[in-house]
Amino acid sequence: MLLYAATFPYRPHCMFRPLELFIGLRYARARRRSQFISFISVVSIVCITISVMALITVMSVMNGFDYQLRSRILGAVSHVTISAYPGEALPAWQQDLAEVRKLPHVVGAAPYLELQSFLAGRGSTGAQIRGVDPAIEPQVSAFNAHMVTGQFQSLQPGSWHILLGNDLATKLGLAVGDKVLVVIPRMHSSPLTGSLPVTRSFTVSGIYALGMEEYDANMALIDIHDAEALQGIHGPGGIRVQLDDMNRAAQVARQLQNGLGPQVFVSTWMDDNSNFFSALAMEKKVMFIILSLIVLVAVINLVSMLMMLVTDKQAEIAILRTLGSTPRSIMGTFMVQGVLVGVVGIALGVSLGCLLSWQVPAIVKLIERIFHVTFLSPDVYYISEVPSRLDPVDVLAVAVVTFLFALLATIYPAWRASRTQPAQALRYE
């Protein structure tokens, strides 16, 4: 077949194809004398397919966890936070709030005041209390969308109502309608009692479950006017800002810091959680590198297949050389063979990987139902389902890396084929 293609290379249907590509594709469609080489070719395609599929699926699952964690963290943490000095009210906060809302990319802004406290019910624990304005707080957080019992709008000035995270309510042994004693580490004096911390009894009017332990177990919400009364100040301690694109947080933060001056601090969600998200990004990169090594191992089968093919086709290579084919042409012909196997494996792997990534949550649920197991127990993990989020950039990266591995795998066997000496190869033919 190689001799036939080299003898008649200028047929009309191949006028616009390079000779090496024509010979390689024509030979790929031909029946081979060695069934073992064909078997190795199939094995190479299967190995590349499985490795590409596994890499895409793992990357999609990691993207899913990353997205879930970001969504849950940003349900309580705003994109940009403007804060005053600890224990002080934000100066001219109403004017600052109006200016913030005029900025481009700002979709919401709301005042807040945070207090350190000690809560006592049937149990006791320390917690952070955040004073919010229930009318506009949904613009910057998702607490209202994660209420388990009670109503978010029950927070009203002077009502002395409090919302607890579900884990915090469990620690305190409280439910909706129960009383909780709030102790604030701000000392006040009287002639009879001396210096005592500020205490106040609140009524639990709701319980939320945001899905992050940091907020479900350590945070409570009250009305911002009640928080100001406990802290003994007039005005909020800061402003929380929500953007239409969280990736613009640093840009907007710089603009706010320059506009508001040094009397306030401006931070972003990335500043508050930089170590956590940096660890996630590093873990994703490491997993990509490790699983890329699996792709590399799969591509080694391609080297074996091409080496056996070169040995099997010594006579045909010699005839092509005697007909005028250059070593470069011979090398290109065998590289086409290897790249073709790699492209087929990549195409199948990408197709199956995308399909598997799309169906991972359903497949995991099916396995759990059949074998009566739970991979992510809700009692242990805050994300109780295996998430998956397919990213086209990751799919492209996997395909490109695998193609480069396949291309590199063809170089040595093709080079060995190009070094074939016609006289030596035809000696025993």
N, C-alpha and C positions, 0 to 999 in steps of 0.2 A: 504493500500500500504506500509506503514511503517512496519507493522507486517510481510508482505510477504518478504520484503527485509531483515529484521532482521533474519527471520527464515531460509532463504536460502542465506547466504551471500557469499558462496564460489563457485559460478558458474564459469565455465571456462572463460567467457567473463569479469569477474570482479576480476580475481585473482590478478591483478597487480594494483588495485585501492583500496584506503583506504575505510573502511566501511562507514565512514561519508560522503565521497564524492559520493560513489555509491548510498546511500540512498537519499542524497540531490538531485542529478541529476535525479534519478528515480522518485522522488516525483515531481520534477519540470515539468516532462513530463506528469504527471497524471492529470486527471480531478478532480477539487476540488468541494467539496459539496457546498461551499459558493462562489457564483458568485461575491459577494461584495469584498472578499479578492482578487480574480483575477483582479477585476477592479482597486483596489488600487495598485496592482502590476504593471499594465499597466500605471497607473498614475505616479508611482514612476519612471518607465523607461522613460516616456515622459519628466518628470521634469528634470531628470538628463541629458537627451539628449539635451534639450533646453539650460540648464545652461552651459554645456560643449561647445556646439556650440557657444553660445554668448561669452564665455570667450575666446575661440580661435580666433573668429572673431575680437573682440576688440583688443586683443594683436597683431594680424596681422596688423590691421589698424594703431596702434601706431608704430609698427615697420616700416610701410610704411612711415609715417610722419618723423620718426627719420632718415630713410635712405635718404629721399628727402632733408631734412635740411642739413644732413652731406654732401651730394653730392654738394649742392649749395654753402655751406660755403667753402668746399674744392675746389670749382671752382675758388675761388679768394684767398684763404689762402693755402699756401703750407704746406706740412707735417712738415718740419723743416725749420727754418729761422735763418740765420747767419747775424748779424747786427753789425755795428760799433757804436761808440758814436754819439748821435744826432748832426746833422750838419757837420759830418766829413765823409770822404771817408774811405772805408774799406782798410786797409793797405795790400799790396801784394795780391790783390784780384784775380788776374789771377792765381797765384800759388795756392791759396786756392781753386779756382774753379776746377783746375785740380786735386787736391788731393781729393776733395769731390766726383768727378765723378768716382774715383777709388774704392770708398767704396762699399762693398756688399749691396745689396737691394736698391741702388740709381739708379733710372731710368731717372732722369733729374735734371739739376741744371741751374739756370739763374740769372744774376745780376739784381738788381733793385735799385731805389732811390726814396724815398717818400718825398713829400714836402707838407707843409700846405699852402693853397692859398685862395684867394678871387677871384671869377669869376663874371664877369659882362657881360651880354648880354642885352636882353630886360628886364630881371630881374637880380637879383644878389643874391649870396649866397656863403657861405664858403664851401670849398670842399678839399678833399685830392687828390693830384696828384701823380700818380705813374709812374716813368720813367722805361720803359721796353725795352728789345731788341726784336723786333718783330720776328726775325729769330728763336730764341730759347725759347721765352716766352711760346709757346704752350706746352712745356715739363712740365711746372709747374703750369699752370692755364688753365681755359677753356673759357677765354674771346673770343678767336677767334671762338669758336663754338656757341657763343650766340650773334652774330652780327645781329641786326635788319636791319640796313641799313649801307651802306658803307663797306669798306674793312679794316680788321685788319692790313694788310701789308702796308697800306697807311702811317703808322708811319715810317718815314725815317729821318736820321740825317739832320738837317738844314731845314726840310720841314715846321717845326712849325705847324704840324697837331696835333689834339687832338681828342680823343674818349671820348664820354660822356655816362653815364648811362641814360637809357630812362627817369627815374624820374628826374634826374638832368637836362637833356635837356628840360623837361617840365617846371621846375622851372625857367630856364633861358629863355624860349621861343625861343629856337634855333632849327634849323634843319641842315642837312648836307649841307655844303657850306657856312653857316653863320660864322661870326667872333665873337670871344669871347675874352674879355680882361682878362688876368691872372695877378694877383697882388701877389707877393711873399713878405712875411714879412722879407726881408733882405735889410737893409739900405745901400745905396751907396751915396756918396757925390760928389758934384761938386761946383766950385766957384760961379756959377750963380744960381743954384737951391737949394743948400744946401743938406740936407739929405732927400732922398726920397726912398720909397720902390721900388723894382725891378718890372717893368711892361713889359708885352709882349703881342702882339696880336697873337692869334692862329686861325686857320681855322678848323671848325668842319668837320672831314672827316669820321666819323662813329658814330653810336649809338648802344650800346649793352644792353641786358636785361638778367642779370644773375639770376634774380628771388629772390634776397635778397635785402631788402631796404637799408641795410647798405652800399652796394656797388652800387646799381642802383641809389641811390639818393645822395650819398656823395663821389663818386670817379670818377676820370677822368684819362685817360692814355695818355702819350706822349712818344716820343722816349727818351731813356735814355741819349743820348748825349745832347739833348735839355734840359733835366732836370739838367744835370751837369752844363750847361751854365747858367741856371737860378739860381742855388744854388751857383755858383762860386767855384766849387771844381772839381778835376780831379779824376774820379773813382766813382764806385757805392757806395751806402750806405750799401749794404748787398747782400747776396746770398740766394735765395729761392730754396729749395731742395724737390724733389718729390721721394717717395719711392714706392716699389712694394707692400708694406703692411703698411697701415697707423698705425697699432698697434705697429709697431717697431719704431715709432717716438722717444719715450723716450730713447730707447737703442742707436739709432744712434746719438741723440742729446748729450748724455753723451760722446760718442766716439769722436764727433767733438769738444766738449768743452775741453776735455783733450788734443786733438791733436793741436788745434789752440791757446790755452792759454787764459789768462784773458783779453786780449786786445779786444776781441769780445764777444758779447752776443749770446747765442744759445737758441732758444725757439722752442716749438712745437705747432701744431694746438690745442692740448689739453690744453696747458697753456693759449693760447689766448682766448679759448672758454670754459674753464673748468666749469664756473658757468652755462652756458647755457646747456651744455650736462649733467651736474650733475642734473639739474632741470628736464630734460627729463627722465633721468634714474630713478629719484625719483618718478616722475609722473607715470611711467610704473609700478614700484613696488607697489605704492599705489593702482592703478587700479587693479592690480592682486589680492591684498589682499581683496579689496572691492568686486570684482566679485567672489572671492572664497567664500565669505559669502553667495552669491546667490546659489552656489553649495551646501553649507552646509544646507541652507534652503530646497533645493530640496531633500537632503538626509534624512531630517526629515520624509518625507513620507515613506521612507524605514523602519524607526523605527516603525511607526504606522502599516504598513503592517505586520511586523514580530510579533508585540505584538498581533495583532488580530489572526495571524496564530498560535501562541503559545496557545492562549486561545481556539481556535477551535480544536486543536490537543492534548488536555490534556489526553484523553483516550489512544491514540496511544503512547504518550510519556510514560505513565504509563506502558503499555504493554512492551515496549522496556526495561524499567528499570527492570521489573520482569524477562525478558529473559536474563538479565546480562549486558545490556549496562551501561556504566559508565556515570556520569554527564558530564565528559569531552567529551565523544562521542556524547551525546545529544547536547551539546553546539556546537560542530563542525558541526553537521548535520544542525542546523538552521543557523549557520554562512555561510555555503555553499549556502543556499537559498538567504540570503541577498547579498552576494558577487556576485552571479550569476546575480541578478537583476542589481547590480551596474556595472558589466562588460558589460552587454548588453547595458545599457544606455551610458557607456563610449564609446563603439565601435561605436554606432550610432552617438553620439555627435561628436566624432573625425572625422568620415567620412563626416558628414554634415558640420561641422565647416571648414574642409579643403576645401571642395567644395565651401562653401559660401565665404571664404577668397579669393579663387582664382577668384571668379566672382564678388567681391564687386564693383570694378570700373564700370563694365558693368551694374550691377544692379542699382547703383546710377544714372548712365546716363539714364537708362530706366525710373526710377522714375521721374527724372527731366523732361524728355521729355513728359511723360504721364500727370503729374500734373502741368507742366509749372512753376517749381520752380528751384531755384539755391541754392544749399547748400553752396558752396564756391565761392562767387562772385569774379571774377578776379579783380574787382575794389577795393576790400577790402583785399583779401588774395593773397599771392604770390604763394601758391599752390592751383590751381583752380580745381583740381580733387582729389577725395578721394583715396589715395594710399593704397595698401595692400601688405605686404611682409610676407609670411608664414615662420616661423622659426621652424624647427623640434625640437629644444630644448624647445621652449615654448609649443609645442604640447605635448611633453613628460612630461613636468612639470605639465600641466593641467591634463593629464591622471593619473599621479601618485598621485597628490593631491586629485583628485576625488575618486580614488580607496582607498586611506587611509581614507577619510571621510566615504565611504561606509563600509569599514571594521570596523571602530570604531562604526558606527551606528548599526552593528549587535551584538555587544558585550553584551549590556544590555538585549535585548530580548532573546538572546541565553542563557545568564546566568539565566534568569527567567525560561526558559524551563528546564535547568539542575537542578533547585531547586524543580521541581515538585515531590510531594510525591505520589507514586503509590496507596497506600491505600485510600488517600483522593480523588485522581482523579477518582478512579473506584467506589467510594461509590454509586453513583447514576446511574452507567451504567448497 
